[in-house]
Each structure stands twice: as structure tokens, then as C-alpha cells.
Amino acid sequence: MREPTNKETTFVRGTVNAVLANNKIAKWQGDMLNPYLLEIKVPLSTGRAKAARVFNELFHSLGVLPGEKDLMLGEASDYCAMTVETDDTISATFNVPFAKDFKEGDEEYQFTLKAIFDEQEAEAEAEEAEMQELVDGIKAGRLKSKSPDGYLVLKAEFYNAIEAGEKTVEYRDFTEYNLKRTIGLKTIRFNLGYAKDAKRMRWEVKKVVLLDGDDNECDPFNVPDDFWPTTIAIHLGKRIG
């Protein structure tokens, strides 16, 4: 595998140190994510605008971003990216400059941001296709409960909360298996665990809806094109048994 030379490593580290020092950023941390991919973080207190300006200067100095192009926070190019992290830091991720010479199929190529982004995009497309297949299956009537009367097994904390009236919505992941057990229900029986003599109760089902990652809901049979289901929500009515 092509390893960074001392000269290349010295250039990268020297460039990082010089750019941050010239911009009076003394507090920062760095990590090698793989032999060719680095990440540096500066405190959020640095300021978003300043961090973006400094990171772009760094990318340009290293040669991993064309000089005429700047990134904004949350954006990425083939060999560099910048994001606001959840730990109150702002992060710059970038390949060492010579990694731009790797070609698809090279052993090292998989370690570049470009290859990582391509893999993530392929995974996202596969997830989108799977989601669309499930939505189409609902609309075609293939993915729904065979009976309007269903049942689910619950852990004690959820069973007790529903029984006490503290929990009025039960959730399931958006999967083929769960769609076949929830879509079209009018009533539902809850079992407390898997024992043969498990405690049970039956409830009216007001509605079953789909939720996206932001908890927006939609009718399972009328899913908008820009809606991405992640969860099935079963809204309960009154107890009937």
C-alpha cells in the first residue's frame, strides 16, 4: 500500500499548523482517520464564519480544493468537507494531497473521501429503492395485515404504560414485516411477553400512519414523493378488552 512519505507528512502537518497559527487558532485537535484521511476540530467558539474561512484557506493551501471554489459548513467536495459536530466543535475532514492521484480500483482509493462519498450515495440510493418498493407494496395491497385484528408482544414498561393510559401510540420500524402486521388494523391485542399465559389486552386502533425522521406523518396509502418513512405509528383509541 502506498504510504505517506516523511516529506508529505511534514508538508501536511506544517500547512495545518501554519494556517491555524496565522489565523490565531491555538486550540484545536487532530486525528488520522486512516492513512490518507485527516480530521481537525476547532471549538465552536471560533465562530462559524471564521472556521469556514480558515478551513477553505487550509484546503486551498493543501491543494485538495480548487482555488476558485469555497465550501460552506455542511458541504463537501471530493477530497474535503466541513461540518458542525454535536460536541461543540467544527470539523474539517480532508485527504492528504497525493491521495487525489488514486484511481478507482487502487487498493488505497477506498480510503479517500471521494470513494467514501460514492459508497454512501450508493447506500442511500439502495435505501431509497427499498423504501419505494415498500410504499408501492402498500398501495398495491401487498403489504398490510391479513386481518383487521392484530396483535403485538410488548415489554413490561410499554405494556404497563399503555394499560395505564400513559402511552397512546405504539411504534414499529418501517419494514416489510411490520407493515404486514400493522397496516389496515382496526383493533390490536397486546401481549405482555411471550409466555403462553401472558397477560393481554385489546384496544381499538384509531389510525395507523407513517412517520419520517422529523416525525411528520402521512397516510400509508397516500405517501408524497418527497416523504421518507422510517416509522409506523399505531394510534390507540379506547380499550375494548
C-alpha positions in Angstrom: 0.0 0.0 0.0 1.2 3.5 -0.9 2.2 5.1 2.5 2.8 8.8 3.0 6.4 9.8 2.9 8.0 11.8 5.7 8.2 14.8 3.3 4.5 14.5 2.5 3.6 14.1 6.2 5.7 17.1 7.2 4.1 19.2 4.4 0.6 18.4 5.6 1.3 19.0 9.3 3.3 22.1 8.6 0.5 23.5 6.4 -2.2 22.8 9.1 -0.1 24.3 11.8 0.8 27.4 9.8 -2.8 28.2 8.6 -4.3 27.8 12.1 -1.5 29.8 13.7 -1.7 32.6 11.2 -5.4 32.8 11.9 -4.8 32.8 15.7 -6.5 29.4 16.3 -4.4 27.9 19.1 -6.9 25.4 20.4 -7.5 22.5 18.1 -7.3 18.7 17.9 -6.4 16.4 15.1 -6.9 12.8 14.1 -5.8 10.4 11.3 -9.0 8.6 10.3 -7.0 6.4 8.0 -3.5 6.7 6.4 -4.7 9.3 3.9 -7.7 11.0 5.7 -7.3 13.5 8.4 -9.8 15.4 10.6 -9.1 18.5 12.6 -11.6 20.2 15.0 -11.7 23.7 16.4 -14.1 24.9 19.1 -17.5 26.2 18.1 -16.5 29.4 19.9 -14.1 30.0 16.9 -17.2 31.2 15.1 -18.8 29.6 12.1 -17.8 32.2 9.5 -14.2 32.3 10.7 -13.9 28.5 10.8 -15.3 28.2 7.3 -12.9 30.8 6.0 -9.9 29.2 7.7 -10.8 25.7 6.6 -11.1 26.9 3.0 -7.7 28.5 3.2 -6.3 25.2 4.5 -8.0 23.2 1.7 -6.6 25.6 -0.9 -3.1 25.5 0.7 -3.1 21.7 0.6 -4.4 21.6 -2.9 -7.4 19.4 -2.1 -9.9 22.1 -3.2 -9.6 24.2 -6.3 -8.6 27.7 -5.5 -11.7 29.2 -7.2 -14.1 27.2 -5.1 -15.1 27.6 -1.4 -17.1 25.3 0.8 -19.7 26.3 3.3 -20.3 24.5 6.6 -22.1 21.2 5.9 -20.7 21.0 2.4 -18.2 18.6 0.9 -16.0 18.3 -2.2 -14.3 15.1 -3.5 -11.4 15.3 -1.0 -12.5 17.7 1.8 -15.5 18.5 3.9 -16.5 20.7 6.8 -19.3 20.1 9.4 -20.5 21.4 12.7 -20.3 18.5 15.2 -22.5 17.7 18.1 -19.7 18.1 20.6 -19.5 21.9 20.2 -16.7 21.7 17.6 -16.4 22.5 13.9 -14.7 19.8 11.9 -12.6 19.8 8.7 -12.0 16.4 7.1 -9.6 16.1 4.2 -7.3 13.7 2.3 -3.6 14.2 2.1 -2.9 15.9 -1.3 -1.3 12.9 -3.1 -4.5 10.8 -2.4 -6.1 12.7 -5.3 -3.9 10.6 -7.6 -5.5 7.4 -6.5 -7.8 5.8 -9.1 -10.9 3.7 -8.6 -9.7 0.2 -8.2 -6.5 1.1 -6.5 -6.1 -0.5 -3.1 -5.8 2.9 -1.5 -8.8 4.5 -3.3 -11.3 3.2 -0.8 -9.7 5.4 1.9 -10.4 8.7 0.0 -13.4 10.9 0.8 -14.5 10.6 -2.8 -14.8 6.8 -2.5 -16.5 7.1 0.8 -19.0 9.6 -0.5 -19.7 7.4 -3.6 -20.3 4.4 -1.3 -22.6 6.5 0.9 -24.5 7.7 -2.1 -24.9 4.1 -3.4 -26.2 3.0 0.0 -28.6 5.9 0.1 -29.9 5.0 -3.3 -30.4 1.4 -2.3 -32.3 2.5 0.8 -34.5 4.8 -1.3 -35.2 2.0 -3.7 -36.1 -0.3 -0.8 -38.4 2.3 0.7 -40.1 3.0 -2.6 -40.7 -0.8 -3.0 -42.4 -0.9 0.4 -44.5 2.1 -0.4 -45.6 0.6 -3.7 -46.4 -2.6 -1.9 -48.7 -0.8 0.5 -50.5 1.0 -2.4 -50.8 -2.3 -4.3 -52.3 -4.0 -1.2 -49.5 -6.5 -0.8 -48.2 -5.1 2.5 -50.9 -5.0 5.0 -52.4 -7.1 7.8 -54.4 -10.1 6.6 -56.8 -9.4 9.3 -58.2 -6.1 10.8 -57.5 -7.6 14.2 -53.8 -7.8 15.0 -51.5 -8.4 18.0 -48.1 -7.4 19.2 -45.9 -8.5 22.0 -44.7 -5.8 24.4 -42.1 -5.4 27.1 -43.5 -4.7 30.6 -42.7 -1.0 30.6 -44.6 -0.4 27.3 -47.5 -2.7 28.2 -47.9 -1.1 31.6 -47.8 2.4 30.1 -50.5 1.6 27.6 -52.6 -0.1 30.2 -52.3 3.0 32.5 -53.3 5.3 29.6 -49.9 7.0 29.7 -49.0 5.8 26.2 -51.4 6.1 23.4 -49.2 5.4 20.4 -47.2 2.3 19.7 -44.3 2.5 17.2 -42.6 0.0 14.9 -39.8 0.4 12.4 -40.8 0.8 8.7 -40.1 -2.8 7.5 -42.0 -5.3 5.4 -42.5 -7.5 8.4 -44.0 -4.7 10.5 -46.1 -3.4 7.6 -47.7 -6.8 7.2 -48.7 -6.7 10.9 -50.0 -3.1 11.3 -51.4 -1.6 8.1 -55.2 -1.9 8.0 -55.7 -2.8 11.6 -59.0 -1.8 13.4 -58.2 -3.5 16.7 -55.0 -4.7 18.3 -54.2 -7.2 21.1 -51.1 -6.6 23.2 -49.4 -9.5 25.0 -47.1 -8.9 28.0 -44.1 -11.0 26.9 -44.1 -14.4 25.1 -45.4 -16.7 27.8 -48.4 -18.9 26.9 -50.4 -17.5 29.8 -49.2 -13.9 29.2 -51.3 -11.0 30.4 -53.1 -9.4 27.4 -55.5 -6.6 26.5 -57.2 -5.4 23.4 -57.5 -1.9 22.1 -59.3 0.0 19.3 -57.0 1.4 16.6 -57.8 4.9 15.6 -55.4 5.1 12.8 -52.0 3.7 11.5 -49.7 6.3 9.9 -46.2 6.6 8.7 -43.6 9.0 10.2 -40.5 10.4 8.7 -37.3 11.2 10.6 -38.8 14.6 11.7 -42.0 12.9 13.0 -44.1 14.3 10.1 -46.9 11.9 9.4 -48.7 10.7 6.3 -51.4 8.2 5.3 -49.7 4.9 4.3 -51.9 4.8 1.1 -51.0 8.3 0.0 -47.3 8.8 0.6 -45.9 12.0 -1.0 -43.0 11.7 -3.4 -40.7 13.6 -1.1 -41.7 11.7 2.1 -39.2 9.2 3.6 -40.9 6.8 6.0 -38.9 5.5 8.9 -41.5 4.5 11.4 -45.0 3.1 11.7 -47.2 4.7 14.4 -50.3 2.9 15.7 -52.7 5.4 17.4 -54.8 3.8 20.0 -58.5 4.5 20.8 -60.3 3.0 23.8 -59.6 -0.3 25.5 -62.1 -2.9 24.4 -60.9 -6.0 26.2 
